[in-house]
Amino acid sequence: MLKNIPAILPPELLKFMSEMGHGDELVISDANFPAASHARRLIRCDGVDAVQLLQAILQLFPLDTYVDKPATVMQVVKGDPVIPIIWEDYRRIIEAYEGMTDALEYEERFDFYERATKAYAIVATGERAQYANLILKKGVIFPEPGPAQGQLNLELK
């Protein structure tokens, strides 16, 4: 057990998030997404919804500030009457954790699938909302304010 780690994040997901570097991508997939056939690395979170998972992930995972849109959703297929209300939840959560007000880009369905196959990992959730798939681009952890990196503290005794 660890302190301050959201309990819904399985150890395997924590490991993958830690291994990922700047620019690597993590997919949060809904229950209808073909995750197993598209994943290089697959984490199952079938009992978790995508909104809960995004909140837990963003407590630990920085989004990329070097790109205009570090989060991507799958565009609604032309003619489909679905209005993905879950995207508003994603926007709200990203703004709360990262301070970004316009972080989402929209990608055509088959382009999204292709991009997902190149992602570092796919997390398959039990989310039943349509078009709830989300790609997150990992950012950078910046140094803490304080002495310059590499500077020795010569006052140690």
N, C-alpha and C positions, 0 to 999 in steps of 0.2 A: 504494500500500500504506500502511496505517496500523498503528500499534502498538496492542496491547491491544483490538482489535476482533475478535470471533469470526469466523473465516474463513467460516463457513456463512451469515452474514448478507449477503445481496446488497446492493449499493449502493442500489437502489431502496427496499428495506425500511428501511435506515438513514435515507434521506431522509424517508420517510413518518413514521417514529418521531420524528424530529427536528421535523417540522412539526406533529405532533399536540400539542394542548393538554390541559389538565386536564379530565378527564371524557370525552375522545374514546375510542373503543373500537377495538381491534384484534382481529380474529378469526384464530385458528390453526385451519385446517380439516383434517380428515382427507381421505384420497383419495376417499371416497365423497360428500363434501359438494358440493352444486351451486354451487361457488365462482364460476365464470365468470358464471353467470346471476344471482347475488345481489350481486356486488361493484360498488361505486362505483369502487374502485381495487383491482386484483388484482396480487399478487406471486406468481410461481410458484417453489416450492421443492420440486419433485417428488422429488428425490433425498434429501430430509431427512425424518427422522421428527419427530413433534411434540415428543417429550421433549427431544431435542437442541436443537430450535429454541427451546423455552421456556427452557432453560438459557441459551442465547446471548442471547435477548431480555432476560431479567431481569438480565443483567449491566449493561444500559444503561437499561432502561425501568422507571421507578418505578410501582408500583401505587397506586391511589387509597386514601388513608388516611381520607378523609372519608365513605366509605360502609362499610356493614357487610360486604359481600361484593364485592370488586373483580374477582373472576373467576367466570365462569359456564360451566357445562357443560350439554350437552343431556341432559335426562332420558331414561331408557330408556323406550321405548314400552311401554305396558301389554301384558303377555303375551309380550314378547320375553325369552327366557331369558338374554340376555347379561349378564354381570357385568363392567362396565368397570374392569378392574384398573389401567388407565392413570391413572385418577383419583388413585390413591394416589401415583403418580409426580408428578403435578401438585401434590398437597398437599405432598409432601416438598420439591420444588423451590421452591415459593412460600415455604414456611417457611424454607428455607435462605437465600434471597435477600432476603426481605422481613420475616421474623420473624413472619409471620401464621400462626396455627395453624388457623384456621377461615375461610378466604378464599373457599371455593367455594359458589356458589348453583346451583340446578338449575332449568332452564327447559324447559317443554314444547317438543316438536320444532318445531311450526309457529310458536310464539312466538319460538323461537330463530332460525329462518329469517328472520322479520320483523325481528328486532333486528339480525341480520347485514347486512341490506340497508341499514341506517342507519349501520353502522360506518364508520369512516374508511377502513379497508382490510381486505381479507381476504388471508391468506397461505395458499395452497393447498400442502399438504405431500403427501408420499408415504405418510403414516401409514396403515397398514392395520388398526389396531385399531378396532373399532366404538365409536361414541360418544366419539371422541377430540377432538371439536370443543370449542374453548375461546375464550371472549371475555375479553379483558383490558381493564380500565378504567384509563386513564393517570392517574397521580397528579401530585404536585407535587415539584419539586426545591426543597428548602429552602435558605436562605442558609447559607454556611459560617460557623462561629463566628469572631468577630473584630470589628473596628471596625463600628459601626453603618452601615447603608447610607446613602449620601449624605454621610457625614462626610468632610471633607477632612483629609488629613494635612498639616498646615502646617509640619511639620519638614523637608520636602523642601528640598534646596539645589541 
